């Protein structure tokens, strides 16, 4: 079981290319295993076609054994071997491909997966559970990749897509394959050739659908890394040696992608725009805008806000309401991570903000002042030689410590 825990380790950003190569290898493995699986019923079909031709020539019961190119026993053994190897092979390739796709997506910043891939694998071998659990795991992987590519987002935004029809059809296609094969095998009124053709047709449909399901993920996987053509910057890396202000104004005036990025960052804070500006004018490579945008968010709000779009949107809304709420959210996420119950956390933040703030007058004394306690009262010795001390009437400023001392020791006049 410890080895199976590797299934649930998140994808590592440094292995993105490795995950994509693994996915491509799984597709090739799936194709090879499918051909092996189909070779089994194809061999049986060829045997029966040949046998029927010999029966037509010699008559039933008079076919010389030497005229058969292969015996029925050998045909059965070879069929079972090819079918077993092919069946195990295409299932393993499919699982490997979906596993690699999930790791690739996680490495790019897609998260929020509910179903453990370890149990997606194990549940395939558990009766009844294998009717539901594996397909839930496959479904959320496909939804996360397709939706994130379509919406050009990362994080957990994909969770708004609650259903995958193509995944729902996977177990249905597999069930139909089993039913048609069973019916064809148990029906005695049809010929052996028709039975084998039914098997072959069912296997072709099954493998074709699973193969298309797996292969159709690749464009979305590639699209997650590559921005759309219209999002690419129109300015290339250059060696212009002008001032930073001039370079910045040029990007803003003539590069729509830069303006769009600045517009998104300005919704967060002016600090985000400043960080983005410093990165862009230093590197002067406008084809790395997404990298600079993410880095600006990472520096100001933290890594969690880079990968979690919903967290960024919450931060923007809180800033519009009260900037102190946005700052508090950044502090909470930096210390505790993303809250499991974000709504409750925001409610607590609002309650804390509504509490009255007790103002301490000593907070505003000049820098360099020294605060001490004398006569059970606080007194601050200011840099100019005067003091700021507590009296019965509240804190007041005096010319010297002795003046403050005399004041607090004098009897206070109480008006009736």
C-alpha positions as CSV (number, residue, x, y, z in Angstrom):
1,X,0.0,0.0,0.0
2,X,2.9,2.3,0.6
3,X,3.8,2.2,-3.1
4,X,0.2,3.1,-4.0
5,X,0.5,6.3,-1.9
6,X,2.7,7.6,-4.8
7,X,-0.5,7.9,-6.8
8,X,-1.7,10.7,-4.5
9,X,1.5,12.8,-4.3
10,X,0.9,16.1,-6.1
11,X,2.6,16.8,-9.4
12,X,5.9,18.6,-9.2
13,X,6.4,21.7,-11.4
14,X,10.0,20.6,-12.3
15,X,8.6,17.4,-14.0
16,X,6.1,18.9,-16.4
17,X,7.9,17.7,-19.5
18,X,8.4,14.3,-18.0
19,X,4.6,14.0,-17.2
20,X,3.8,14.9,-20.8
21,X,6.2,12.4,-22.2
22,X,4.7,9.7,-19.9
23,X,1.2,10.6,-21.3
24,X,2.5,10.2,-24.9
25,X,4.0,6.9,-24.0
26,X,0.8,5.7,-22.5
27,X,-1.1,6.6,-25.7
28,X,1.4,4.6,-27.8
29,X,1.2,1.7,-25.3
30,X,-2.6,1.8,-25.5
31,X,-2.5,1.6,-29.3
32,X,-0.1,-1.4,-29.2
33,X,-2.1,-3.2,-26.5
34,X,-5.3,-2.6,-28.5
35,X,-3.8,-4.2,-31.6
36,X,-2.8,-7.2,-29.5
37,X,-6.2,-7.5,-28.0
38,X,-7.9,-7.3,-31.4
39,X,-5.5,-9.8,-32.9
40,X,-7.1,-12.5,-30.7
41,X,-10.6,-12.5,-32.2
42,X,-9.1,-11.6,-35.6
43,X,-7.2,-14.9,-35.4
44,X,-10.3,-16.9,-34.5
45,X,-12.3,-15.2,-37.3
46,X,-9.6,-16.1,-39.8
47,X,-9.6,-19.7,-38.5
48,X,-13.4,-20.1,-38.9
49,X,-13.5,-18.5,-42.4
50,X,-10.7,-20.9,-43.5
51,X,-12.5,-23.9,-41.9
52,X,-15.8,-23.0,-43.6
53,X,-14.1,-22.8,-47.0
54,X,-12.6,-26.2,-46.4
55,X,-16.0,-27.6,-45.4
56,X,-17.5,-26.2,-48.6
57,X,-14.8,-28.0,-50.5
58,X,-14.6,-31.4,-48.8
59,X,-18.0,-31.6,-47.0
60,X,-18.8,-31.6,-43.3
61,X,-16.9,-34.3,-41.4
62,X,-14.5,-34.9,-44.3
63,X,-12.0,-32.0,-43.9
64,X,-8.4,-33.4,-43.8
65,X,-6.7,-32.2,-40.6
66,X,-3.5,-31.5,-42.6
67,X,-5.4,-29.0,-44.8
68,X,-6.0,-26.7,-41.7
69,X,-3.2,-24.1,-41.4
70,X,-3.6,-24.2,-37.6
71,X,-5.3,-26.5,-35.2
72,X,-8.3,-25.4,-33.1
73,X,-6.5,-26.1,-29.9
74,X,-3.6,-23.9,-30.9
75,X,-6.0,-21.2,-32.0
76,X,-7.7,-21.2,-28.6
77,X,-4.4,-21.0,-26.7
78,X,-3.1,-18.2,-28.9
79,X,-6.4,-16.3,-28.7
80,X,-6.5,-16.5,-24.9
81,X,-2.9,-15.3,-24.6
82,X,-3.4,-12.4,-27.0
83,X,-6.7,-11.4,-25.4
84,X,-5.2,-11.5,-21.8
85,X,-2.1,-9.5,-22.7
86,X,-4.0,-7.0,-24.8
87,X,-6.7,-6.5,-22.2
88,X,-4.3,-6.0,-19.3
89,X,-2.1,-3.8,-21.5
90,X,-4.8,-1.3,-22.6
91,X,-6.2,-1.0,-19.1
92,X,-2.8,-0.3,-17.7
93,X,-2.0,2.2,-20.4
94,X,-5.3,4.0,-19.8
95,X,-4.7,4.3,-16.1
96,X,-1.1,5.4,-16.7
97,X,-2.3,8.0,-19.2
98,X,-4.9,9.5,-16.8
99,X,-2.4,9.4,-14.0
100,X,0.2,11.3,-16.1
101,X,-2.5,13.8,-17.1
102,X,-3.4,14.6,-13.5
103,X,0.2,15.0,-12.5
104,X,0.8,17.3,-15.4
105,X,-2.2,19.4,-14.4
106,X,-1.2,19.6,-10.8
107,X,2.3,20.6,-11.7
108,X,0.8,23.6,-13.7
109,X,-1.2,24.7,-10.7
110,X,-4.6,23.0,-11.1
111,X,-5.8,21.6,-7.8
112,X,-9.0,20.9,-5.8
113,X,-9.2,17.2,-6.6
114,X,-11.7,15.3,-4.4
115,X,-11.1,11.7,-5.4
116,X,-7.8,10.0,-4.6
117,X,-6.2,8.4,-7.6
118,X,-5.0,5.6,-5.5
119,X,-8.6,4.5,-4.9
120,X,-9.5,5.2,-8.5
121,X,-7.0,2.4,-9.3
122,X,-7.9,0.1,-6.4
123,X,-11.7,0.4,-6.9
124,X,-11.5,-1.1,-10.4
125,X,-10.9,-4.5,-8.7
126,X,-13.6,-4.3,-6.1
127,X,-17.0,-5.6,-7.3
128,X,-19.9,-3.1,-7.2
129,X,-17.6,-0.3,-6.3
130,X,-16.0,-0.6,-9.7
131,X,-19.3,0.4,-11.2
132,X,-19.0,4.0,-9.8
133,X,-15.8,4.9,-8.1
134,X,-13.2,4.7,-10.9
135,X,-15.3,6.8,-13.3
136,X,-15.7,9.6,-10.6
137,X,-11.9,9.8,-10.5
138,X,-11.5,9.9,-14.2
139,X,-14.3,12.4,-14.6
140,X,-12.8,15.0,-12.3
141,X,-9.4,14.7,-14.0
142,X,-11.0,15.3,-17.4
143,X,-13.2,18.2,-16.2
144,X,-10.2,19.9,-14.5
145,X,-8.1,19.8,-17.7
146,X,-10.7,20.6,-20.3
147,X,-12.4,23.4,-18.2
148,X,-9.1,25.0,-17.2
149,X,-7.9,25.0,-20.8
150,X,-11.2,26.4,-22.0
151,X,-11.4,29.2,-19.4
152,X,-7.7,29.9,-19.4
153,X,-7.5,29.5,-15.6
154,X,-5.7,27.4,-13.0
155,X,-6.6,26.6,-9.4
156,X,-10.0,25.3,-8.6
157,X,-12.2,27.2,-11.0
158,X,-12.8,24.0,-13.0
159,X,-15.0,22.7,-10.2
160,X,-18.0,24.7,-11.6
161,X,-18.1,22.0,-14.3
162,X,-20.0,19.4,-12.4
163,X,-20.6,16.7,-15.0
164,X,-18.6,15.0,-17.8
165,X,-20.8,13.2,-20.3
166,X,-17.8,11.6,-22.1
167,X,-16.8,10.0,-18.8
168,X,-20.3,8.9,-18.0
169,X,-20.3,7.0,-21.3
170,X,-17.1,5.0,-20.4
171,X,-18.7,2.4,-18.1
172,X,-21.8,2.3,-20.4
173,X,-19.6,1.4,-23.4
174,X,-17.8,-1.2,-21.4
175,X,-21.1,-2.7,-20.1
176,X,-22.5,-2.8,-23.7
177,X,-19.3,-4.6,-24.8
178,X,-19.8,-7.3,-22.1
179,X,-23.5,-7.7,-22.9
180,X,-23.1,-8.1,-26.6
181,X,-20.2,-10.5,-26.2
182,X,-22.3,-12.6,-23.7
183,X,-25.4,-12.7,-25.9
184,X,-23.4,-13.6,-29.0
185,X,-21.6,-16.4,-27.1
186,X,-24.8,-17.9,-25.7
187,X,-26.9,-17.8,-28.9
188,X,-26.7,-21.1,-30.6
189,X,-28.7,-20.1,-33.7
190,X,-25.9,-18.0,-35.2
191,X,-22.7,-19.2,-36.7
192,X,-19.3,-19.1,-35.2
193,X,-18.2,-16.5,-37.7
194,X,-21.1,-14.2,-36.7
195,X,-20.2,-14.7,-33.0
196,X,-16.6,-13.8,-33.5
197,X,-17.5,-10.8,-35.7
198,X,-19.7,-9.6,-32.8
199,X,-16.9,-10.0,-30.4
200,X,-14.5,-8.1,-32.7
201,X,-17.0,-5.3,-33.4
202,X,-17.6,-4.9,-29.6
203,X,-13.9,-4.7,-28.9
204,X,-13.3,-2.2,-31.7
205,X,-16.0,0.1,-30.4
206,X,-14.8,-0.2,-26.8
207,X,-11.1,0.4,-27.6
208,X,-11.9,3.2,-30.0
209,X,-14.0,5.1,-27.5
210,X,-11.4,4.7,-24.6
211,X,-8.6,5.6,-27.0
212,X,-10.4,8.8,-28.2
213,X,-11.2,9.7,-24.6
214,X,-7.5,9.5,-23.7
215,X,-6.1,11.1,-26.8
216,X,-8.5,14.0,-26.8
217,X,-7.0,15.2,-23.6
218,X,-3.7,16.0,-25.3
219,X,-4.7,19.3,-27.0
220,X,-6.0,20.6,-23.7
221,X,-2.8,19.5,-21.9
222,X,-0.7,21.4,-24.4
223,X,-3.0,24.3,-24.4
224,X,-2.6,24.7,-20.6
225,X,1.0,25.7,-21.1
226,X,0.7,27.8,-24.3
227,X,-1.2,31.1,-24.3
228,X,-3.6,31.7,-27.1
229,X,-2.1,33.6,-30.1
230,X,-4.1,36.7,-29.3
231,X,-2.7,36.7,-25.8
232,X,0.9,36.6,-27.0
233,X,2.7,39.9,-26.7
234,X,3.3,41.8,-29.9
235,X,6.6,43.1,-28.6
236,X,9.7,40.9,-28.7
237,X,12.7,40.9,-26.6
238,X,14.9,43.8,-27.6
239,X,18.1,45.6,-26.6
240,X,16.8,49.1,-26.5
241,X,18.8,51.1,-23.9
242,X,16.3,53.7,-23.0
243,X,15.2,54.6,-19.4
244,X,12.9,52.4,-17.5
245,X,10.1,54.9,-17.6
246,X,10.3,55.2,-21.3
247,X,10.4,51.4,-21.8
248,X,7.4,51.1,-19.5
249,X,5.3,53.7,-21.3
250,X,6.2,52.0,-24.6
251,X,4.8,48.7,-23.4
252,X,1.7,50.3,-22.1
253,X,1.1,52.3,-25.2
254,X,1.7,49.7,-27.8
255,X,1.3,46.2,-26.3
256,X,-2.4,45.2,-25.6
257,X,-1.2,42.1,-23.6
258,X,0.7,44.3,-21.2
259,X,-2.3,46.6,-20.7
260,X,-4.5,43.6,-20.0
261,X,-2.1,42.3,-17.5
262,X,-1.8,45.6,-15.8
263,X,-5.6,45.9,-15.7
264,X,-5.9,42.5,-13.9
265,X,-3.1,43.3,-11.4
266,X,-4.5,46.8,-10.6
267,X,-7.7,45.1,-9.3
268,X,-5.4,43.5,-6.6
269,X,-3.3,46.5,-5.6
270,X,-0.9,49.1,-6.9
271,X,1.9,47.1,-5.3
272,X,1.2,44.3,-7.8
273,X,1.5,46.6,-10.7
274,X,4.8,48.0,-9.3
275,X,6.3,44.5,-8.9
276,X,5.1,43.6,-12.4
277,X,6.6,46.8,-13.9
278,X,10.0,46.2,-12.2
279,X,10.1,42.6,-13.6
280,X,9.1,43.6,-17.1
281,X,11.4,46.6,-17.5
282,X,14.3,44.7,-16.0
283,X,13.9,41.6,-18.3
284,X,12.3,43.4,-21.2
285,X,10.8,40.1,-22.5
286,X,7.1,40.6,-23.1
287,X,6.6,37.0,-24.0
288,X,6.9,36.1,-20.3
289,X,4.0,38.2,-19.1
290,X,2.2,35.3,-17.4
291,X,5.4,34.5,-15.5
292,X,5.9,38.1,-14.4
293,X,2.2,38.4,-13.4
294,X,2.4,35.3,-11.3
295,X,5.6,36.4,-9.6
296,X,4.1,39.8,-8.8
297,X,1.2,38.1,-7.1
298,X,3.5,35.7,-5.3
299,X,5.6,38.6,-3.9
300,X,2.6,40.7,-2.7
301,X,-0.1,38.3,-1.7
302,X,1.7,34.9,-1.6
303,X,1.9,31.7,-3.6
304,X,-1.6,30.5,-2.7
305,X,-3.1,33.5,-4.6
306,X,-1.2,32.6,-7.7
307,X,-2.8,29.1,-8.2
308,X,-6.2,29.8,-6.6
309,X,-8.3,32.1,-8.8
310,X,-11.3,32.0,-6.3
311,X,-9.0,33.2,-3.6
312,X,-7.9,36.2,-5.7
313,X,-11.4,37.1,-6.5
314,X,-12.3,37.0,-2.8
315,X,-9.3,39.2,-2.1
316,X,-10.5,41.8,-4.7
317,X,-14.0,41.8,-3.2
318,X,-12.7,42.3,0.3
319,X,-10.5,45.1,-0.9
320,X,-13.4,46.9,-2.5
321,X,-15.3,46.6,0.9
322,X,-12.4,47.5,3.1
323,X,-8.7,47.3,2.3
324,X,-8.0,46.1,5.8
325,X,-10.0,43.0,5.1
326,X,-7.9,42.2,2.1
327,X,-4.7,42.7,4.1
328,X,-6.1,40.4,6.9
329,X,-6.9,37.7,4.4
330,X,-3.3,37.8,3.1
331,X,-2.0,37.4,6.6
332,X,-4.4,34.5,7.4
333,X,-3.5,32.6,4.3
334,X,0.2,33.2,4.8
335,X,0.0,31.7,8.4
336,X,-2.7,29.1,8.1
337,X,-2.9,28.4,4.4
338,X,-6.2,28.5,2.4
339,X,-9.1,28.3,5.0
340,X,-11.2,25.2,4.6
341,X,-14.3,27.3,5.4
342,X,-13.5,30.6,3.6
343,X,-16.9,32.2,4.3
344,X,-16.6,31.6,8.1
345,X,-13.1,33.0,8.1
346,X,-14.3,36.2,6.3
347,X,-17.2,36.5,8.8
348,X,-14.7,36.3,11.7
349,X,-12.5,39.0,10.0
350,X,-15.5,41.3,9.7
351,X,-16.3,40.8,13.3
352,X,-12.8,41.6,14.4
353,X,-12.7,44.7,12.2
354,X,-15.9,45.9,13.8
355,X,-14.5,45.8,17.3
356,X,-13.6,49.2,18.8
357,X,-9.9,50.1,18.6
358,X,-8.4,51.4,21.8
359,X,-6.1,54.2,20.9
360,X,-2.9,54.5,22.9
361,X,-1.6,58.1,22.9
362,X,1.9,56.8,23.5
363,X,1.9,55.3,20.0
364,X,2.3,58.8,18.5
365,X,5.3,60.0,20.5
366,X,8.4,60.9,18.4
367,X,10.9,58.3,17.5
368,X,13.8,58.0,19.9
369,X,11.6,58.6,22.9
370,X,12.1,56.5,26.0
371,X,9.0,55.3,28.0
372,X,9.4,54.5,31.7
373,X,7.2,54.0,34.7
374,X,7.4,56.4,37.7
375,X,5.0,56.8,40.5
376,X,2.9,54.0,39.0
377,X,2.4,56.0,35.9
378,X,3.8,55.9,32.4
379,X,6.0,58.8,31.3
380,X,7.9,59.3,28.0
381,X,11.2,61.2,27.8
382,X,11.1,63.0,24.4
383,X,14.2,63.7,22.3
384,X,13.8,67.5,22.9
385,X,14.0,67.1,26.7
386,X,10.3,67.4,27.5
387,X,8.2,64.6,28.8
388,X,4.8,63.2,28.0
389,X,3.3,61.7,31.1
390,X,0.0,60.3,32.4
391,X,-2.0,62.5,34.8
392,X,-5.4,62.2,36.4
393,X,-6.8,64.2,33.5
394,X,-5.1,62.0,30.9
395,X,-1.7,62.1,29.2
396,X,-0.2,65.6,28.9
397,X,3.1,67.1,27.8
398,X,5.4,68.9,30.2
399,X,8.6,70.9,29.9
400,X,10.5,68.6,32.2
401,X,10.2,65.5,34.4
402,X,10.2,67.6,37.6
403,X,7.3,69.7,36.2
404,X,5.3,66.5,35.5
405,X,6.2,65.2,39.0
406,X,5.0,68.4,40.7
407,X,1.7,68.3,38.7
408,X,0.8,64.8,39.7
409,X,1.7,65.3,43.3
410,X,-0.3,68.5,43.7
411,X,-3.8,68.0,45.2
412,X,-6.4,68.2,42.5
413,X,-9.3,70.6,42.8
414,X,-12.6,69.0,42.5
415,X,-15.6,71.3,41.7
416,X,-18.8,70.5,43.5
